[in-house]
């Protein structure tokens, strides 16, 4: 430690593996900020950017006085220069403010009044009509299951008027949002923000409980910003999830919380200047498996692109299609083309699950809804026909997916079998 000689440590690191070294270093550091800084410096030396970001963030949290030093090291990872507004301006993008957004509730993915081209955007009335149709009956039933999570409970209230579901969701929002240092932190915050927006029409969500929920969302957003400021690896699932969490906190609380505009522009800036270019660079492919990549990164990306239609009349799916090589639709095709005859995807990267499951189904639904792609609609329909209720929200853990069927499923959507697609497709050829 005194000489900062890293060669023996590098050999040890290589023999043990990233996760083991991360755990050992944390145990040795015992929260000591200077030792955590040293570990971050060592990780940078070896090129382990994810671990470096973890250590530097921990050092900053352990001793705020080390913020500038940690930030200086963090710039070697993925520098964040200047304010969000200044950074957006440098990239030719305007900063967002309240006048740019629809400020009524709900505003995330649907509204209470007609909107969109031809007034065909999703409204509460349309959602409630869907909930009465036989085709959606299994999806409504799944939303009413005791094991569903926060956002599905809030959606259940909007779709059916179920006040018990609303009360359960409001109660969850009174508690601290997960902060374990993983990808799930951003997903949990995103889901809390969405549920907050959807519950604002519920009379039982009174001012006292709304303020408490705002405080919980604010605390989580500020923590994620600190992690992203220190430095980040723009191809890692966590950055997509964390940026979404911050962004959705801003979208949900805009006009109600003094820091909402900061969160909004921080998240928007992070996506437009870092994560969207990363997705365009990889051209539909990703390097972190059909487990983490599919479950987390693709979902976060599609969710980011999809929310703007209802909050700002901004169609980012269209922008990606017309100006960026249609990489978002290519992400769906990467999933569809890789599906093998036995119902699995190839294993690569950190792949804890490679079967065709609810992730494929929900992502295909979202892609079909926003691109009108008949192959995406066919893929979702094929999976639903084969797996049925197993794809619905009471059957898996990541509860935000439970909102997708009622939001996006369209049994009448035009479909086209894969026979009409080219036999082979190359993904990520420019990366």
Protein Blocks (a to p, Z undefined) as FASTA:
>chain_A
ZZopaklmmmmmmmnopklmmmmmmmmnnopaklmmmmmmmmmmnopaklmmmmmmmmmm
mmmmlmmmmmmmmmmmopcehjfklmmmmnopacddfklpcfbdcfehpafbdedehhla
ccfklmmmmmmpmklmmmmmmmmpmkbcfklmmmmmmmnopaklmmmmmmmmmpccddeh
paklmmmmmmmmmmmmmmmmpmklcfklmmmmmmmmmmmmmmmmmmmmnopcfkbfklmm
mmmmmmmmmmmmgokafklmmmmmmmmmmmmmmmmmmmmmnnopafeojklmmmmmmmmm
mmmmmmmmmmnopafklmmmmmnoommmmmmmmmmmmpcfkopacdehjdfbfcdcfklm
mmmmmmmmmnopaklmmmmmmmmmmnmmmlpmklcfblmlmmmmmmmgcfkbccddfklp
cfbdcehklZZ
